[in-house]
Amino acid sequence: MKEIIDSHIHLDLYSPNEVDAILAGLDSAGCTDVISVSYHLESCLRNLLLAEKYCQVHPAFGFHPEQKLPSDSEIQDLFSWMEKHKEQMVAVGEVGLPYYLRSEKGDNFAIEGYIELLDQFILRAKNWNKPVILHAVYDDAPIACELMEKHGVEKAHFHWFKGDSKTVRRMIENGWFISITPDVIYEQEIQELVKQYPLEQMMVETDGPWRFKGQFSQKMTHPGMIHDTVAAIASIKNYRQEEVYQTFYKNTVDFYKLNLV
């Protein structure tokens, strides 16, 4: 079995028993490491504890945008905590813009505060020399692109990206990365993205504990599912699976500067 890295998982959102089962089964699944992204300050704390307990876990700290904006004091608490622990994180994330929340709330939804918060996260990532892990899809993606171009961000990872071809070309030209989820097996939209995007700017992820359909229905999301993702991508792009495995592994190690023993 070829080696994989899950480049985007919310490990702290699993139950303690599920976390233990996932990490105990990484070796047998051929997964050497996971990038565990954070949802808010409490999530950051949990991910840091997981990273201190398990060497395979590499934490990213941030604030997921698909929720109510934090207060000014909560934002400052998070920024202060991240500053204190910046050497222990591999990236700023997950951060971005609330496309799904905005779609749910309707036209009166105020996005300005989310844009300002994302701008602050991007600025800090730039100052800390850390990659940015982005949740920015469809109409929100160009806004995120504009902010990152403003700050000259070179290392950006758009996870589970969805958007138009113009934005995809913009991301490719900027050298930014995407990661592909197991739904590439049954979602035409993701299959089309894989056709467009260079393998050299691609990684793989689960976004667990998010559940998938098709052959994964009723199953707990596990990094081992990435092997099916790799097979699907190799078929779509007409590459040998061995080459896809090697490229994704190297991409993730280099992007996150993982010091693997």
C-alpha positions in Angstrom: 0.0 0.0 0.0 1.3 3.4 -0.9 1.7 6.1 1.7 -0.8 9.0 2.0 -1.3 12.2 4.1 -4.7 13.5 5.0 -4.2 17.2 4.2 -7.4 18.4 5.9 -9.3 16.7 8.7 -11.2 18.0 11.8 -9.8 15.4 14.1 -11.0 17.3 17.2 -14.6 17.0 16.1 -14.6 13.2 16.3 -15.5 11.5 19.6 -12.5 10.4 21.8 -13.1 6.8 20.9 -13.2 7.6 17.2 -9.9 9.6 17.5 -8.2 6.7 19.2 -9.5 4.3 16.5 -8.4 6.5 13.6 -4.9 7.1 15.0 -4.5 3.5 15.9 -5.4 2.5 12.4 -3.3 5.0 10.5 -0.4 2.6 9.9 -2.6 -0.2 8.5 -4.3 2.4 6.3 -1.0 3.6 4.9 -1.5 7.1 6.3 1.6 8.5 7.9 0.2 11.9 9.0 -2.8 14.2 9.2 -3.3 18.0 9.1 -5.9 18.7 11.7 -7.6 22.1 11.2 -9.4 24.1 13.8 -12.9 25.6 14.1 -12.4 28.2 16.9 -10.3 28.8 19.9 -11.6 25.8 21.9 -11.0 23.7 18.7 -7.4 25.0 18.5 -6.8 23.9 22.1 -8.1 20.4 21.4 -6.0 20.1 18.3 -2.9 21.2 20.1 -3.5 18.6 22.8 -3.9 15.9 20.1 -0.7 17.0 18.4 1.2 16.8 21.7 -0.1 13.3 22.3 0.2 11.9 18.7 3.2 12.7 16.5 1.2 12.0 13.4 -1.1 15.0 14.1 0.0 18.4 12.7 -2.4 21.2 13.9 -3.6 24.3 12.1 -5.2 27.1 14.1 -8.0 29.4 12.9 -11.7 30.2 12.8 -14.1 28.4 10.5 -16.3 31.0 8.7 -19.5 29.0 8.6 -20.6 30.2 12.0 -21.5 33.4 13.9 -18.7 35.9 14.0 -16.8 36.1 17.3 -16.9 39.2 19.4 -13.9 41.6 19.2 -12.6 40.3 22.5 -13.0 36.7 21.3 -11.1 37.5 18.1 -8.3 39.2 20.1 -8.1 36.1 22.5 -7.7 33.9 19.4 -5.1 36.0 17.8 -3.1 36.3 21.0 -3.3 32.5 21.6 -2.2 31.9 18.0 0.7 34.3 18.4 1.8 32.4 21.5 1.6 29.1 19.8 2.5 29.9 16.2 5.6 27.7 16.3 3.4 24.7 17.0 1.1 25.1 14.1 1.8 24.2 10.5 -0.7 26.7 9.0 -3.4 29.2 9.7 -6.7 27.5 9.2 -9.4 26.8 8.6 -10.3 30.3 7.7 -12.3 31.9 4.9 -15.8 33.2 4.0 -19.3 31.9 4.9 -20.8 31.0 1.5 -23.2 28.4 2.8 -24.3 30.4 5.9 -24.8 33.5 3.7 -26.9 31.4 1.2 -29.0 30.2 4.1 -29.6 33.6 5.7 -30.4 35.5 2.5 -29.7 38.9 1.1 -29.6 40.7 4.4 -26.6 38.8 5.6 -23.6 41.1 6.3 -20.4 39.6 5.0 -18.2 42.6 5.7 -17.1 41.4 9.1 -16.1 38.0 7.7 -14.0 39.7 5.0 -12.2 41.9 7.5 -11.5 38.8 9.8 -10.2 36.8 6.8 -7.9 39.8 5.9 -6.5 39.7 9.4 -5.9 36.0 9.3 -4.1 36.3 5.9 -2.0 39.2 7.2 -0.9 37.2 10.2 -0.2 34.1 8.2 2.0 36.2 5.9 3.9 37.8 8.9 4.3 34.3 10.6 5.4 32.7 7.3 2.7 30.1 7.5 0.4 28.7 4.8 -3.3 29.6 4.7 -6.0 26.9 4.6 -9.0 28.3 3.0 -12.8 27.7 3.0 -13.7 29.9 0.0 -16.1 28.5 -2.6 -18.2 29.8 -5.6 -18.8 33.5 -5.3 -16.6 33.9 -2.2 -13.5 32.5 -3.9 -12.6 35.6 -5.9 -12.9 37.8 -2.8 -10.4 35.5 -1.0 -8.1 35.6 -4.1 -8.1 39.4 -4.0 -7.2 39.5 -0.4 -4.3 37.1 -0.8 -3.0 38.8 -3.9 -3.1 42.1 -1.9 -0.9 40.6 0.7 1.3 38.6 -1.7 0.4 35.2 -0.3 2.3 32.4 -2.1 1.2 29.4 0.0 -2.5 28.9 0.0 -4.5 25.7 0.3 -8.1 25.8 -0.9 -9.7 22.8 0.6 -12.7 21.1 -1.1 -12.8 23.9 -3.7 -15.8 24.6 -5.9 -15.9 27.6 -8.3 -15.8 28.9 -11.9 -13.1 28.2 -14.5 -11.9 31.8 -14.3 -11.2 31.6 -10.6 -9.6 28.1 -11.1 -7.2 29.6 -13.7 -6.4 32.5 -11.3 -5.6 30.1 -8.5 -3.3 28.0 -10.7 -1.5 31.0 -12.0 -0.8 32.1 -8.4 0.6 28.7 -7.6 -2.0 27.9 -5.0 -3.0 24.4 -4.0 -6.3 22.5 -3.8 -7.2 19.3 -2.1 -9.6 16.6 -3.3 -12.1 14.7 -1.2 -13.5 11.2 -1.7 -16.6 12.6 -3.4 -14.5 12.8 -6.6 -15.6 9.3 -7.1 -19.3 10.3 -7.7 -19.4 14.1 -8.1 -18.9 15.4 -11.7 -18.1 18.9 -10.4 -15.1 17.7 -8.5 -14.1 15.4 -11.4 -14.0 18.5 -13.8 -11.9 20.4 -11.3 -9.4 17.5 -11.2 -9.2 17.6 -15.0 -8.3 21.3 -14.9 -5.9 21.5 -12.0 -2.2 20.5 -12.2 -1.3 17.4 -10.2 1.7 19.4 -8.9 -0.7 21.8 -7.1 -3.0 19.2 -5.6 -3.3 17.3 -2.4 -5.9 14.9 -0.9 -8.1 15.2 2.1 -11.2 13.7 3.9 -12.6 16.8 5.7 -13.7 14.3 8.3 -15.9 13.8 10.2 -18.0 15.0 7.2 -19.8 11.9 5.8 -19.7 10.9 2.1 -22.2 9.1 -0.1 -21.9 6.3 -2.6 -19.6 3.5 -1.5 -18.8 5.4 1.7 -22.4 5.7 2.8 -23.0 4.9 6.5 -19.3 4.7 7.1 -17.2 6.9 9.5 -15.0 9.1 7.4 -11.4 7.8 7.7 -8.1 8.8 6.1 -8.0 5.3 4.5 -10.7 6.5 2.1 -8.0 8.6 0.4 -6.8 5.5 -1.5 -10.0 5.4 -3.4 -9.6 9.1 -4.1 -6.1 8.6 -5.5 -7.4 5.8 -7.7 -10.1 8.1 -9.1 -7.8 11.0 -9.7 -5.2 8.7 -11.5 -8.0 7.5 -13.8 -9.4 10.9 -14.5 -5.9 12.4 -15.4 -4.6 9.2 -17.0 -1.6 8.9 -14.6 -0.1 5.8 -13.0 -1.3 5.5 -9.5 2.2 5.2 -8.2 3.1 8.6 -9.7 -0.1 10.2 -8.1 0.8 8.7 -4.7 4.3 10.0 -4.9 3.3 13.5 -6.1 0.6 14.0 -3.5 2.9 12.8 -0.7 5.7 15.1 -1.7 3.3 18.0 -2.3 1.9 17.8 1.2 5.2 17.4 2.9 6.8 20.3 1.1 3.7 22.6 1.4 3.5 22.1 5.2 7.2 21.7 5.8 6.5 18.5 7.6 9.6 17.2 9.4 8.8 13.5 9.2 10.9 10.9 11.0 
